[in-house]
């Protein structure tokens, strides 16, 4: 079955190659979304209700997915916490998972707030990295997380 406007039918001159009569082949084009959903795991000041005024409008753009946890250690750094991931740990860091909107400025604003600079990792206070988050509802989800750059 061919979807309207998606596939095209082409005839290949098979007889020119000594294989017999012309064969008709349907080609289908599948378009991937221009933006794949990205998710953010938050455990501190990026959680709703905890976001400072300077980042609250950006946090408000995130869509709640649910709660989850990662393994590691959460440190009290005074005005904010800092997580260090450790998959071998038995300690859970609880947090919230959000879908990031299809707007590059959102990650840029979050990076600036977390003092993350991908071109200067050593100088970044936090580093944004992907990690597997276990969801309270079951399953796993790859999420961005800001980990403390100790």
Secondary structure, DSSP 4 states (H G I P E B T S, - for coil): ---TTTEEEEEE-GGGGTS-S-EEEEEE--PPPSS--EEEEE-STTSTTT--HHHHHHHTTSEEEEEEEEEEEEEE-SSSEEEEE-TT-S-EEEEEEEEEPS-HHHHHHHHHHTT--TT-GGG-SEEEEEEEEEETTSSEEEEEEEEE--
